[in-house]
Amino acid sequence: MDVTYIDALPGRSMENTPWQQRAKASGLTQKKLAKLLGHAEITISRQLRGHWESGIPRHVVAAIVAWEVMTPAQREEWLAIVEKDAP
């Protein structure tokens, strides 16, 4: 797989991207997102910052949008299910 890292590009802000802001605004931490998606926190951090040339993965965007539209009870249930099924 050919992967291009873009954090060295001039003028490219790596912090507080719109998806990072949306996740934070809805109370979705990188730690929770990592748990929900089964990735390491550093991977989630890189994905949210658009670390790869392909940008933020669609499954990460979908998880953030899902979190935004869920009620607090639904969020708790999702986390509980994931924690129960985690290895």
PyMOL commands that set and color helices and strands:
alter all, ss='L'
color gray80, all
select helices_A, chain A and resi 18-25+30-37+41-48+58-69+72-85
alter helices_A, ss='H'
color red, helices_A
deselect
rebuild
show_as cartoon
